[in-house]
Amino acid sequence: MNGPDSRRRARRRAGVVAGVVLVTSLVELPDRGPPPRDPLGVAGVDKWAHLFGYAVLARTLAAAVDARSWRSQAGVVCLVTGYGALLELLQRSLGGRLYEHGDVLANALGAALGVLARRAALAVTRPDGLPTSDR
């Protein structure tokens, strides 16, 4: 099922996810003070949202371009990280949004984790697209 239709759907999914990330990054938020910490006290909940959002974006983009080599996967990580950094810079010009280095770091970590998650999924999939457990 790696035909043109599935690739087109994968590209469309990546575009939708990129659009959702764009809108959620640039929509002005009401000032509610600092974001709450996660239950473990590791980071603000917003950092986890950045990590998750950019992991989903990187995974869908890697699928859309069928990134299988380390070079192409690194390219996806760099592209998604750059997209996140650009959106953070755009937030400087908007009221109600802040540029934070921690957000850029969370975006980059999320991008790397998203590509690694796709790589792991490919490792347990046969060439015909079925899971290895279906042998």
SULZI-V539995 format. One record per helix or strand. SS is the DSSP state (2 for helix, 1 for strand). FROM is the first residue (numbers start at 0). TO is the last residue. Records with the same first field share a line. If there is no record, write none. Layout:
SS=FROM-TO ; FROM-TO
This chain:
2=3-25 ; 44-63 ; 69-90 ; 100-122 ; 131-133
1=36-36 ; 43-43 ; 124-124 ; 130-130
